């Protein structure tokens, strides 16, 4: 699965620049593979999309969404929404209160996607990122 995640991120990054040039995709995938919870959608042995998040705080106040990636050929199929809704359901079951994320303030498409799923702006962060969150239950 790690190779599929790397391949997908390389492909997505060609079109959307979702990862900064300072981030090594191989090290990033190693990190999420070891520490995050990952949901995937495959079709005919091809990874169409994945979502990675952290839900490892003892107080269960805030889980953190680190990545949603959907293959460019699968945009518009609702894969991102299916993945996000699956995570939200899992977080409800685990008893988490909120799901947070950082997104580049220039990534209007992603911001609109998150807002359409109930995320709201919390604060501006360094390097042109904004922090958004959603109440899970």
Secondary structure in CASP SS format (residue, H / E / C, confidence):
PFRMAT SS
TARGET T0000
AUTHOR 0000-0000-0000
METHOD secondary structure of the structure
MODEL  1
X C 1.00
X H 1.00
X H 1.00
X H 1.00
X H 1.00
X H 1.00
X H 1.00
X H 1.00
X H 1.00
X H 1.00
X H 1.00
X H 1.00
X H 1.00
X H 1.00
X H 1.00
X H 1.00
X C 1.00
X C 1.00
X C 1.00
X C 1.00
X C 1.00
X C 1.00
X C 1.00
X C 1.00
X H 1.00
X H 1.00
X H 1.00
X H 1.00
X H 1.00
X H 1.00
X H 1.00
X H 1.00
X H 1.00
X H 1.00
X H 1.00
X C 1.00
X E 1.00
X E 1.00
X E 1.00
X E 1.00
X E 1.00
X E 1.00
X E 1.00
X C 1.00
X C 1.00
X E 1.00
X E 1.00
X E 1.00
X E 1.00
X E 1.00
X E 1.00
X E 1.00
X E 1.00
X E 1.00
X C 1.00
X C 1.00
X C 1.00
X C 1.00
X C 1.00
X C 1.00
X C 1.00
X E 1.00
X E 1.00
X E 1.00
X E 1.00
X E 1.00
X E 1.00
X E 1.00
X E 1.00
X E 1.00
X C 1.00
X H 1.00
X H 1.00
X H 1.00
X C 1.00
X C 1.00
X C 1.00
X C 1.00
X H 1.00
X H 1.00
X H 1.00
X H 1.00
X H 1.00
X H 1.00
X H 1.00
X H 1.00
X H 1.00
X H 1.00
X H 1.00
X H 1.00
X H 1.00
X H 1.00
X H 1.00
X H 1.00
X C 1.00
X C 1.00
X C 1.00
X E 1.00
X E 1.00
X E 1.00
X E 1.00
X E 1.00
X E 1.00
X E 1.00
X C 1.00
X C 1.00
X C 1.00
X H 1.00
X H 1.00
X H 1.00
X H 1.00
X H 1.00
X H 1.00
X H 1.00
X H 1.00
X H 1.00
X C 1.00
X C 1.00
X C 1.00
X E 1.00
X E 1.00
X E 1.00
X E 1.00
X E 1.00
X E 1.00
X H 1.00
X H 1.00
X H 1.00
X E 1.00
X E 1.00
X E 1.00
X E 1.00
X E 1.00
X E 1.00
X E 1.00
X C 1.00
X C 1.00
END
